[in-house]
Amino acid sequence: MQKMKMVVAAGVLAAACFGVATLPGHAAKGDDKKADALTGLGYVDLGKVTDAIKQTSTWQTMTQKFDTKKNAFQSELESLNKTRYLSEAERTQLANLKAKPKPTAGETADIVKLEGRSETLDREAQTLAAIEKPTADQQKRITELAEMRKTALNKLQDESDKRTEELKKLKAAQR
């Protein structure tokens, strides 16, 4: 008990010697320079540091690269969504047709046809799904379309995941 009283008394004496202004809660309330001089402690305003970093040309360049890459990935995913049901051979054919600087009218029609194939297959699947009692051939086609759709959506998800990971890496490199 006697030791406890001595510890409390020593604590009160120490507080009186250092002054109440040295407590962190009180230091922030007064004049910052005065409080810093009394406490010997400093602080970093992370908001100001972050704002200063964001004003640098390096940060702006990296942000611009990130946005450019993000927009390119969005365009790629939209294109992949349009062509999700195409086979590898059809995708190659489409890429070759699109790579031509001036495709002929027939080639342009082929591009439109290949890009519209996914929509056509989706509509066919919806039409067949709406049939109350499908025939054996219709049921077979429903199964084929369902399997194609499952495979296509898995590929699309994989591609989306790859691009998301690349964007995360770019974002992490910015920090």
C-alpha positions as CSV (number, residue, x, y, z in Angstrom):
1,M,0.0,0.0,0.0
2,Q,2.8,2.3,0.9
3,K,4.6,1.6,-2.5
4,M,1.3,2.4,-4.3
5,K,1.1,5.8,-2.7
6,M,4.7,6.5,-3.6
7,V,4.1,5.5,-7.2
8,V,1.1,7.7,-7.5
9,A,2.9,10.6,-5.8
10,A,5.9,10.2,-8.2
11,G,3.4,10.2,-11.2
12,V,1.8,13.4,-10.0
13,L,5.2,15.0,-9.4
14,A,6.3,14.0,-13.0
15,A,3.1,15.4,-14.5
16,A,3.7,18.7,-12.7
17,C,7.3,18.9,-13.8
18,F,6.5,18.2,-17.5
19,G,3.3,20.1,-17.5
20,V,-0.1,19.1,-18.7
21,A,0.6,20.5,-22.2
22,T,2.9,17.6,-22.9
23,L,-0.1,15.2,-23.0
24,P,-0.9,14.3,-26.6
25,G,-4.6,15.4,-26.2
26,H,-3.5,18.8,-25.0
27,A,-0.7,19.3,-27.4
28,A,-3.0,19.4,-30.4
29,K,-5.3,22.0,-28.9
30,G,-2.8,24.8,-28.5
31,D,-0.3,26.4,-30.7
32,D,1.4,23.7,-32.8
33,K,4.9,25.1,-32.5
34,K,4.6,25.7,-28.8
35,A,3.2,22.2,-28.3
36,D,6.0,20.7,-30.4
37,A,8.6,22.6,-28.5
38,L,7.2,21.3,-25.2
39,T,6.7,17.7,-26.1
40,G,9.6,17.2,-28.5
41,L,7.2,15.1,-30.6
42,G,6.2,15.9,-34.2
43,Y,3.6,14.6,-36.5
44,V,3.1,14.1,-40.2
45,D,0.0,15.4,-41.9
46,L,-0.6,12.5,-44.3
47,G,-3.3,14.4,-46.2
48,K,-0.8,17.1,-47.1
49,V,1.9,14.6,-48.1
50,T,-0.6,12.7,-50.2
51,D,-1.8,15.9,-51.9
52,A,1.8,16.9,-52.6
53,I,2.6,13.5,-54.1
54,K,-0.5,13.7,-56.3
55,Q,0.7,17.0,-57.7
56,T,3.9,15.6,-59.1
57,S,4.3,14.8,-62.7
58,T,5.3,11.2,-62.0
59,W,2.0,10.6,-60.2
60,Q,0.0,12.2,-62.9
61,T,1.9,10.1,-65.6
62,M,1.3,6.9,-63.7
63,T,-2.4,7.8,-63.2
64,Q,-2.8,8.5,-66.9
65,K,-1.1,5.2,-67.8
66,F,-3.4,3.4,-65.4
67,D,-6.5,5.0,-66.9
68,T,-5.4,4.3,-70.4
69,K,-4.7,0.7,-69.6
70,K,-8.1,0.4,-67.8
71,N,-9.9,1.8,-70.8
72,A,-8.1,-0.5,-73.1
73,F,-9.1,-3.5,-70.9
74,Q,-12.7,-2.4,-70.9
75,S,-12.7,-2.2,-74.7
76,E,-11.1,-5.6,-74.9
77,L,-13.7,-7.1,-72.6
78,E,-16.5,-5.6,-74.6
79,S,-15.0,-7.1,-77.7
80,L,-14.6,-10.5,-76.0
81,N,-18.2,-10.3,-74.9
82,K,-19.3,-9.8,-78.5
83,T,-17.3,-12.8,-79.6
84,R,-17.6,-15.1,-76.6
85,Y,-19.2,-18.0,-78.6
86,L,-16.7,-17.9,-81.4
87,S,-14.3,-20.8,-81.8
88,E,-10.6,-20.1,-81.9
89,A,-10.6,-20.4,-85.7
90,E,-13.4,-17.9,-85.9
91,R,-11.6,-15.5,-83.5
92,T,-8.5,-15.7,-85.6
93,Q,-10.5,-15.0,-88.7
94,L,-12.1,-12.0,-87.1
95,A,-8.8,-10.7,-85.9
96,N,-7.3,-11.0,-89.3
97,L,-10.3,-9.3,-90.9
98,K,-10.1,-6.4,-88.4
99,A,-6.4,-6.1,-88.9
100,K,-6.9,-5.2,-92.6
101,P,-6.7,-1.4,-93.2
102,K,-9.4,-1.4,-95.8
103,P,-11.6,-4.5,-95.7
104,T,-13.9,-5.2,-98.7
105,A,-17.6,-5.1,-98.4
106,G,-17.7,-8.9,-98.1
107,E,-15.1,-8.8,-95.4
108,T,-17.0,-6.1,-93.5
109,A,-20.1,-8.3,-93.7
110,D,-18.1,-11.2,-92.3
111,I,-16.9,-9.0,-89.4
112,V,-20.5,-8.0,-88.6
113,K,-21.7,-11.6,-88.9
114,L,-19.0,-12.9,-86.6
115,E,-19.5,-10.2,-84.0
116,G,-23.3,-10.7,-84.1
117,R,-23.0,-14.5,-83.6
118,S,-23.1,-14.3,-79.8
119,E,-26.3,-12.3,-79.8
120,T,-27.8,-14.7,-82.3
121,L,-26.9,-17.7,-80.1
122,D,-28.2,-15.9,-77.0
123,R,-31.5,-15.2,-78.7
124,E,-31.8,-18.8,-79.9
125,A,-31.2,-20.0,-76.4
126,Q,-33.8,-17.7,-75.0
127,T,-36.3,-18.8,-77.7
128,L,-35.7,-22.5,-77.0
129,A,-35.9,-22.0,-73.2
130,A,-39.3,-20.4,-73.6
131,I,-40.7,-23.6,-75.2
132,E,-42.8,-25.4,-72.7
133,K,-42.3,-28.9,-74.0
134,P,-39.3,-29.0,-76.3
135,T,-38.8,-31.9,-78.7
136,A,-35.7,-34.2,-78.5
137,D,-33.9,-32.1,-81.1
138,Q,-34.8,-28.9,-79.3
139,Q,-33.7,-30.3,-76.0
140,K,-30.4,-31.4,-77.6
141,R,-29.8,-27.9,-78.9
142,I,-30.7,-26.3,-75.6
143,T,-28.0,-28.6,-74.0
144,E,-25.5,-27.6,-76.6
145,L,-26.2,-23.9,-76.2
146,A,-26.0,-24.2,-72.4
147,E,-22.6,-25.9,-72.7
148,M,-21.4,-23.3,-75.2
149,R,-22.6,-20.5,-72.9
150,K,-21.0,-22.0,-69.8
151,T,-17.6,-22.4,-71.6
152,A,-17.9,-18.9,-73.1
153,L,-18.7,-17.3,-69.8
154,N,-15.8,-19.1,-68.1
155,K,-13.4,-17.9,-70.7
156,L,-14.8,-14.3,-70.4
157,Q,-14.5,-14.5,-66.6
158,D,-10.9,-15.7,-66.9
159,E,-10.0,-12.9,-69.2
160,S,-11.7,-10.4,-66.9
161,D,-9.8,-11.8,-64.0
162,K,-6.5,-11.5,-65.8
163,R,-7.1,-7.9,-66.6
164,T,-8.2,-7.1,-63.1
165,E,-5.0,-8.6,-61.7
166,E,-2.9,-6.5,-64.2
167,L,-4.8,-3.4,-63.1
168,K,-4.2,-4.2,-59.4
169,K,-0.5,-4.6,-60.1
170,L,-0.4,-1.2,-61.9
171,K,-2.3,0.4,-59.0
172,A,0.1,-1.1,-56.5
173,A,3.1,0.2,-58.5
174,Q,1.6,3.7,-58.2
175,R,1.8,3.6,-54.5
